C-alpha cells in the first residue's frame, strides 16, 4: 500500500481495507487514520486485519517506509499464515457516502496497491535441487555500477556462488526446458534454454534468452527468514560468458552485485514449461546467427500499480490466425504469465546505431547503456490471466 502526496505534511483523513479470503468473501476493516509520516500505522493495520471475523487473517506482518520527509508512506504486508491464493486488497477511500475521507491540505495525493508475491493453491516449484545453493547478482561493477561485458538484451544478471559440483547438479535439476527431451545436451541431459542472436548485422552472435528458458524459485537458506517470499527467475546458459557468469537471468529482484551483499538461496525447479511469446512463422523463436531479422517478440507496456497489459500483437487464442504468421503460443483466461522487465534490446527505438533487424537485433539494452541504475527490480512474478480483450486501433 502506498500513500504519496505532492507536498509535505498535507496527508490526513481515514480509509479502510477490503480483504478477500480464498473463497472470495470480502471483509472491510475498521477505519485507519492517515498521517504524513505513517507513525505507528503498521500497528493499526495489523490490529484491524486480525480483528476481522471468522479468523479471516490468522497472522500477518507489516513493514513501513516513509516517502521522503513527510510525503506519505508505503507499507508491505506479509501473510505469514499462508492463506492461499488471495485477490488483491483494495483501498476503501469513501467511508462516508460518496465523498472521499482521505484528503490533503494542499496539492494532490495518490493511493495505490501493489502485489509483490501472490500465493498459490498449487506449488509449481516443489522440487528442491538438493546439494545446491546460490546467489543472484546484477552483472555490474560494485563501485561504478557500469555493466559487465556479459550483459545483453534480456540478460542483466546471473547465478553466482556455485561450485563446479553444484553447476553439474543444477544442470541435472533443470533438465529439459521445452517439450522435447530428445534435444537435450551433455551428460547432465538438459537444455541450455538459449537462442542465438546476431549482434546487429552479424557475424558476431550471442546466446540470449531462448524460446524455452528455465524457471526457478529461490528461497533463503537462513531459517530465520522463513517468512521472506520466494523469488522467481527465468534462467538460461551462455557458455561464452565469463567463467562463473554462464547461468544468465532475465530479471533481478535486488541490486546486489557482489556475493557479500547477496543472500544464499535454496533452489526449487519445476516440471512445467515456460515459452517466450513470439510472433511469426514456425512455433518458437528461431536462431538468428546470420544477422537477418530477429523473430518478433511479443512485448507489453503497463502503468505502475495497474493490472492491465497492452501487447504489440493480439495474443488472444480467440483471434489466433489459422495460417502463418501467428502467435507461437496464444493467451487465454487462466493462462500463467511471467511478466519480466529485463532491459530488452532497443532495436531501432532510440538505438545509437539502428539496425535493419528490429527489437533484439543488436547488443544495446533499453534500460541505460552504461549502468544498472535504470533496472526495475522485483519483476518476474507469476500472474494468472483473468480477461483477454482486443482493441482495434
C-alpha positions in Angstrom: 0.0 0.0 0.0 1.3 3.4 -0.9 0.0 6.8 0.1 2.1 9.6 -1.6 1.5 13.4 -1.6 2.8 16.1 -3.8 3.6 18.4 -0.8 5.0 17.6 2.6 2.8 17.5 5.8 -0.5 17.5 4.0 -1.9 14.0 4.3 -4.8 13.3 6.7 -8.2 11.5 6.9 -9.2 7.9 7.1 -9.6 4.8 4.9 -10.3 1.1 5.3 -9.0 -2.1 3.6 -11.2 -4.6 1.8 -9.8 -8.1 2.2 -11.0 -11.1 0.2 -10.5 -14.6 1.6 -9.7 -17.6 -0.6 -13.4 -18.2 -1.2 -14.0 -14.7 -2.5 -15.8 -13.5 0.6 -14.9 -9.8 1.3 -14.4 -8.1 4.6 -13.9 -4.4 5.4 -11.7 -3.4 8.2 -12.3 -0.6 10.8 -11.2 2.8 9.7 -7.5 3.6 9.7 -6.2 7.1 10.3 -3.6 8.7 8.0 -0.7 11.0 8.7 2.2 12.4 6.7 4.7 10.0 8.4 2.7 6.9 8.9 3.9 6.7 12.5 2.5 3.6 14.2 0.4 2.9 11.2 1.5 -0.7 10.8 0.2 -1.5 14.3 -3.2 -0.1 13.4 -3.3 -2.2 10.1 -2.3 -5.4 11.9 -4.9 -4.9 14.6 -7.6 -4.1 12.0 -6.9 -7.2 9.9 -6.5 -9.6 12.8 -9.9 -8.3 14.1 -11.8 -9.4 11.0 -14.5 -12.0 11.7 -14.1 -15.8 11.0 -10.4 -15.6 11.7 -10.0 -14.4 8.1 -6.5 -13.3 8.7 -4.8 -15.5 11.3 -1.3 -14.0 11.3 0.3 -11.1 9.4 3.4 -8.9 9.4 3.8 -5.3 8.3 6.8 -3.2 7.4 6.6 0.6 6.7 8.9 3.0 4.9 8.4 6.8 4.8 8.4 8.6 1.4 11.0 11.4 1.5 10.2 13.6 4.5 6.5 13.7 5.4 5.4 13.0 1.9 3.4 9.9 2.9 4.4 6.3 3.4 4.4 2.8 1.9 3.8 -0.4 3.8 4.2 -4.1 2.8 2.0 -6.8 4.3 3.2 -10.4 4.6 0.5 -13.0 5.2 2.6 -15.4 7.3 -0.3 -17.9 7.8 -0.2 -18.9 4.1 -3.9 -18.2 3.4 -3.5 -19.4 -0.2 -4.2 -17.5 -3.4 -5.8 -14.2 -2.5 -7.4 -11.5 -4.5 -5.5 -8.2 -4.2 -6.5 -6.0 -1.3 -8.5 -2.8 -2.1 -8.3 0.7 -0.5 -11.7 2.0 0.5 -11.5 5.8 0.5 -15.2 6.6 0.8 -16.3 5.8 4.3 -19.0 8.5 4.5 -21.2 8.4 1.4 -19.8 9.5 -1.9 -17.1 11.8 -0.6 -13.6 10.6 -0.1 -12.5 10.6 3.6 -8.8 10.8 2.5 -7.6 14.4 2.0 -4.6 16.7 1.6 -4.4 20.3 2.8 -2.7 21.3 -0.5 -1.5 19.6 -3.7 -2.5 16.1 -4.6 -2.2 12.5 -3.4 -2.0 9.0 -4.9 -3.2 5.9 -3.1 -2.1 2.6 -4.8 -1.9 -1.1 -4.1 0.7 -3.5 -5.5 1.1 -7.2 -5.0 4.8 -8.3 -4.9 4.2 -12.1 -4.5 0.9 -13.8 -4.8 0.0 -17.0 -3.0 -0.9 -20.2 -4.9 -3.0 -23.2 -4.2 -0.7 -25.3 -6.3 3.1 -25.3 -5.7 4.5 -25.3 -9.3 8.1 -25.4 -7.9 8.0 -28.2 -5.4 11.2 -30.0 -6.4 14.2 -28.9 -4.4 17.6 -29.1 -6.1 19.5 -31.0 -3.3 23.1 -30.0 -2.8 22.8 -26.7 -4.5 22.7 -23.2 -3.0 23.4 -20.0 -4.9 23.1 -16.2 -5.1 21.6 -13.9 -7.7 23.6 -10.9 -8.7 23.2 -7.9 -11.0 26.0 -8.0 -13.6 27.5 -4.7 -12.9 30.6 -3.2 -11.2 30.3 -2.7 -7.4 31.8 0.8 -7.4 30.7 2.4 -10.7 27.5 0.3 -11.5 28.8 0.0 -15.0 27.6 -3.0 -16.9 29.7 -6.2 -17.1 30.8 -7.4 -20.5 28.3 -10.3 -20.5 25.2 -8.1 -20.2 22.9 -8.5 -23.3 19.3 -7.6 -24.1 17.3 -9.8 -21.9 20.2 -10.6 -19.6 21.1 -8.3 -16.8 22.2 -10.7 -14.0 23.5 -14.2 -13.3 23.6 -17.0 -10.8 26.6 -16.9 -8.6 28.5 -18.7 -5.8 28.2 -22.1 -7.5 31.0 -24.7 -7.1 31.9 -27.0 -10.1 29.9 -29.8 -8.5 26.9 -27.5 -7.9 26.9 -26.5 -11.5 26.6 -30.1 -12.6 23.8 -30.8 -10.1 21.9 -27.6 -11.1 22.0 -28.6 -14.8 20.6 -32.1 -13.9 17.9 -30.5 -11.8 16.9 -28.1 -14.5 16.6 -30.9 -17.1 14.8 -30.1 -20.3 13.0 -26.8 -20.6 10.9 -27.5 -23.7 8.5 -30.2 -24.7 11.2 -32.4 -26.2 13.7 -34.4 -24.1 15.3 -35.8 -27.2 17.2 -32.5 -27.9 18.9 -32.4 -24.5 22.7 -32.0 -24.3 25.8 -33.3 -22.5 25.9 -35.7 -19.6 23.6 -33.7 -17.5 20.8 -34.4 -20.1 19.5 -30.8 -20.1 18.5 -27.9 -22.3 20.5 -24.6 -22.2 17.3 -22.6 -22.8 19.0 -20.2 -25.2 18.7 -18.9 -28.7 21.5 -17.5 -31.0 21.1 -13.8 -31.9 23.4 -11.8 -34.2 24.8 -8.5 -32.9 23.4 -6.2 -35.5 24.2 -7.3 -39.0 26.5 -10.1 -37.8 28.6 -12.2 -38.0 29.1 -11.9 -34.2 26.4 -13.6 -32.3 25.4 -14.3 -28.7 23.4 -16.8 -26.7 20.3 -15.0 -25.4 17.2 -16.0 -23.6 15.5 -18.6 -25.8 12.1 -19.8 -26.7 12.0 -22.1 -23.7 14.0 -20.7 -20.7 14.2 -22.5 -17.4 12.2 -21.2 -14.5 13.3 -21.5 -10.9 12.2 -20.4 -7.5 14.8 -19.5 -4.8 14.2 -19.1 -1.1 16.7 -18.0 1.7 18.7 -20.8 3.4 18.5 -18.9 6.7 15.7 -20.4 8.7 15.2 -17.0 10.4 13.9 -15.6 7.1 11.3 -18.2 6.5 8.6 -15.6 6.1 10.6 -14.0 3.2 8.7 -14.9 0.0 10.4 -17.0 -2.7 11.7 -15.2 -5.8 11.2 -16.4 -9.4 13.8 -16.2 -12.1 14.0 -17.1 -15.8 17.4 -18.8 -16.5 19.4 -19.9 -19.4 23.0 -20.9 -20.1 25.6 -18.9 -22.1 28.8 -21.0 -22.4 30.6 -17.9 -24.0 30.1 -15.8 -20.9 32.8 -15.1 -18.3 33.5 -18.0 -16.1 31.2 -18.1 -13.2 28.6 -16.0 -15.0 27.3 -18.6 -17.5 23.9 -19.1 -15.9 22.1 -15.9 -17.0 18.9 -14.5 -15.5 16.3 -12.3 -17.2 15.2 -10.4 -14.1 16.7 -9.3 -10.8 14.9 -8.6 -7.5 17.7 -6.8 -5.7 20.6 -4.5 -6.6 23.3 -6.9 -5.2 26.4 -7.2 -7.4 28.8 -8.9 -5.1 28.5 -12.2 -3.2 29.0 -10.4 0.1 25.8 -8.4 -0.4 23.5 -11.2 -1.7 21.6 -13.8 0.3 22.3 -17.5 0.0 19.4 -19.3 -1.6 18.0 -22.8 -2.0 16.8 -23.7 -5.5 13.5 -25.2 -6.5 12.7 -26.3 -10.0 9.6 -27.2 -12.0 8.4 -29.8 -14.4 6.3 -27.1 -16.1 7.3 -25.4 -19.4 7.8 -21.7 -19.9 7.6 -20.4 -23.5 8.6 -16.9 -24.5 5.8 -15.2 -26.5 6.7 -14.6 -30.2 5.0 -14.0 -33.5 5.9 -15.3 -37.0 6.3 -18.5 -38.9 7.1 -21.7 -37.0 6.1 -22.4 -33.4 9.0 -20.9 -31.5 11.8 -18.3 -31.6 14.4 -19.1 -34.3 18.2 -18.7 -34.2 19.4 -15.5 -36.0 23.1 -16.1 -36.4 23.4 -14.6 -39.9 22.1 -11.2 -38.9 18.8 -11.2 -40.6 15.6 -10.2 -39.0 15.1 -11.5 -35.4 11.9 -13.3 -34.6 9.3 -10.8 -33.4 8.9 -10.9 -29.6 5.6 -10.1 -28.0 6.1 -7.3 -25.5 3.8 -5.2 -23.4 3.5 -1.9 -21.6 1.6 -1.2 -18.5 1.1 1.6 -15.9 2.5 1.3 -12.4 0.0 -0.3 -10.0 -2.1 -1.4 -12.9 -3.2 -5.0 -13.7 -3.7 -4.4 -17.5 -1.1 -5.3 -20.1 -1.2 -3.8 -23.7 0.7 -6.0 -26.1 2.2 -5.2 -29.5 0.3 -8.2 -31.1 -3.1 -9.6 -30.4 -2.1 -12.6 -28.4 -5.7 -14.0 -27.7 -6.5 -17.6 -28.6 -9.9 -16.4 -29.8 -8.3 -14.3 -32.6 -5.3 -16.6 -33.3 -4.8 -16.8 -37.1 -5.1 -20.3 -38.7 -2.2 -19.7 -41.1 1.3 -18.4 -40.6 2.4 -15.9 -39.4 0.8 -16.3 -36.0 1.5 -16.4 -32.3 3.8 -19.2 -31.2 1.5 -19.6 -28.2 -1.7 -17.8 -27.5 -3.1 -16.4 -24.2 -6.5 -17.1 -22.7 -8.3 -16.8 -19.4 -6.4 -18.9 -16.9 -3.0 -18.7 -18.6 0.0 -18.2 -16.4 2.4 -15.4 -17.2 5.8 -14.4 -16.0 6.0 -10.6 -16.6 9.6 -9.7 -16.9 11.2 -6.2 -17.2 14.6 -7.3 -18.5 16.2 -4.4 -20.3 15.3 -5.9 -23.7 17.0 -4.9 -26.9 16.4 -1.4 -28.3 16.0 -2.4 -31.9 15.6 0.8 -33.8 13.9 2.7 -31.0 16.5 5.1 -29.6 19.4 2.9 -30.7 22.6 4.9 -31.4 23.3 2.7 -34.4 19.9 1.5 -35.8 19.9 -1.9 -37.4 17.7 -3.3 -40.2 16.6 -6.1 -37.9 14.2 -4.9 -35.2 13.9 -5.5 -31.4 16.6 -8.0 -30.4 18.9 -7.2 -33.3 22.0 -5.8 -31.5 23.6 -5.7 -28.1 22.2 -2.4 -27.0 19.9 -2.7 -24.0 16.9 -0.4 -23.4 17.3 0.5 -19.7 20.5 2.6 -20.0 23.6 1.8 -21.9 26.2 2.4 -19.2 24.9 1.3 -15.8 22.3 -0.7 -13.8 20.6 2.4 -12.4 17.8 2.0 -15.0 16.9 -1.5 -13.9 13.5 -2.2 -12.5 13.7 -4.7 -9.6 11.0 -7.1 -8.3 9.7 -8.2 -11.7 9.2 -11.8 -12.8 6.3 -12.7 -10.6 3.9 -15.4 -11.8 0.4 -14.0 -12.7 -2.9 -15.5 -13.8 -4.8 -14.0 -16.8 -8.3 -13.1 -15.8 -9.6 -11.5 -19.0 -8.4 -11.0 -22.6 -9.7 -8.1 -24.7 -9.0 -6.8 -28.2 -8.7 -3.1 -29.0 -8.7 -2.2 -32.7 -6.7 1.0 -33.2 
